[in-house]
Amino acid sequence: MDDYAKLIGMLEEKPELRQYLFIRAFLLTDKVLDLDSFPFYGNWNYVKLGRYYAYTHNTLKLHYVKKTVDKEDRFFILFGHAYNPFSMEWEEEAILERIAQAYGSPDYMDRIDELTGIFVFCVLKGSQLEFLTDPAGIQSACWTSIGGSFYLSSHPQLVGDLCNLKMGSLQKELVNYKWYYRIMGPYLPADMTPFDQVKRVVPDTYYSYSEGKLKHQRFYPLKEAEICKSKNDYKKVITEAASILRNNMDLVIKKWDNPQISLTGGIDSNTTFAAANGFYDRIKCFSYLSAAKEEIDVKAAKQIADKFSVPHKIYYVPKQEDDLENYQEFKEIIDHNNGYVAAGRPNEYRKRVYLTQNLDADVEVKSWVSETTRGYWYKYYGRKKMPVISPKLYRNLYKIFLSNRRLAYKIDEIFEKYIEEYQYNMIPCTFPPADMHYHEIGWGSWGSLNISEMKIYSDITILYNNRRFLDFMFLVPLKMRINDKHHLALKRLLNKDLYDMNIRVVNMHETKMRAFLLNVIFTINMLLPF
């Protein structure tokens, strides 16, 4: 019995678990669908908007406003959530109204760039559909046109189920490749999804679909900027960036009834906690212990929370699968939701299942995306510089193909097309190619897969996922970003007492020996002529 048949059989036996299939998912299509059968099982809603149908899982709210211009109806739509730390709006309808007012003007994209959140934004006008995803593509999104119908969805596998698609041969080869699970874990390169017919929505790209044709254009980052040269410039950058984080936390607390920070001892999580300074009486924190390596983070988190009298709950994840109800069934659902391209470690599955059954937050405040501006790839490989952009560079940042040059060549071809198609030549030097790879491919592919999995237990938001915040952070000199000087400065400005505690748990992957060995492999791969 294959995975597909096994899943359907399990859901027939345990209908109470059907609600977790494609939880917090969306689908926009011009096709009428049966919402009572697989894969919807009556857990979805829909609204007809012009020529399209907006389908949403009942755990995801659809936001839209309608405008009529010259007798033409226009729909401004947002799947997911957003808030604006500049206008201080946290209700999506108000945000959409403000964007709609600027449609067609120079302010239009500026107002979109102000948004923080995890979302896909769309505009429908007549037969034309325009869309884009959040700054880092943390909201998983994909598109395709099959059988005369267009599909824009949060989950490639959902489209695969509806259109009877099969995983592509290259995708199968990658998933079975021995190094696939190394280097940030399992994810597909460029704009690939499990299916050849379906493409990932790439961040910083504006898509337009009409009359069976899709076009896209890079819109960010395109503005030349000058790296900080003086202390005053640097101070201004840190002050502005800190203000964005603080405003975002203020909006999160207004937007959700029970927001909780996922707290560790890491610098990103520390800074998120620092941004909540002044709101500690209205926020909670939690940590989880699913593996021995997490003990140091849990201890640091408790120390921080206790210092500022913030409620902090530790979730002790069972060490045995048998101690979790319906563990195997949840695992099957998680694997199906991610399209069978991101099998997790045992402790990760156990963590997701346990939190689904026990977490009491309505939104988890995570600290991802921040690592984009901290020069992650430079740290990972122990390098101060990176080669210029090329298919080979992006392939080597993606995975190790030292012993499989045939597969390396295939990935080079994928990235060659991707770099050209998504106009990486237009990106200013302020935004280095390695950082843009991490931002648009690492987060957009690996990150979105993981966040989609985590949404099985709660909604998730990320304070750092804002283009204006990125603009400020990339003005910091690369050396300072690699050494985390800017992040420490943010934490100090947001909460001096927390900064003075000098708590920082360094990721195990940041050891010098590991970085040295990985850099040797990376360098060899860059030097090889094929």
Buried (B, 14 or more C-beta within 10 A) or exposed (E): EEEBEEBBEBBEEEEEBBBBBBBBBBBBBBBEBEBEEBBBBEBBBBEEBBEBBBBBBEBBBBBBBBBEEEEEEBBBBBBBBBBBBBBEBBBBEBBBBBBBEBBEEEEBBBBBBBBBBBBBBBBBBEEBBBBBBBBBBBBBBBBBBBEEBBBBBBBBBBBBBBBEBEBBEBBBBBBEBEBBBEBBBBBBBBBBBBBBBBBBBBBBBBBBBBEEEBEBEBBBBEEEBEBBEEEEBBEBBBEBBBBBBBBBBBBBBBBBEEBBBBBBBBBBBBBBBBBBBEBBEBBBBBBBBBBEEBEBBBBBBBEBBEEBEBEBBBBEBBEEEEEBEBBEBBBBBBBBBBBBBBBBEBBBBBBBBBBBEEBEBEBBBBBBBBBBBBBBBBBBBBBEEBBEBBBBBBBBBBBBBBEBEEBBBBBBEBBBEBBEBBBBEEBEEBBBBBBBBBBBBBBBBBBBBBBBBBBBBBBBBBBBBBBBBBBBBBBBBBEBBBBBBBBBBBBBBBBEEBBEBEBBBEBEEEEEEBBEEBBEEBBEBBEEEE
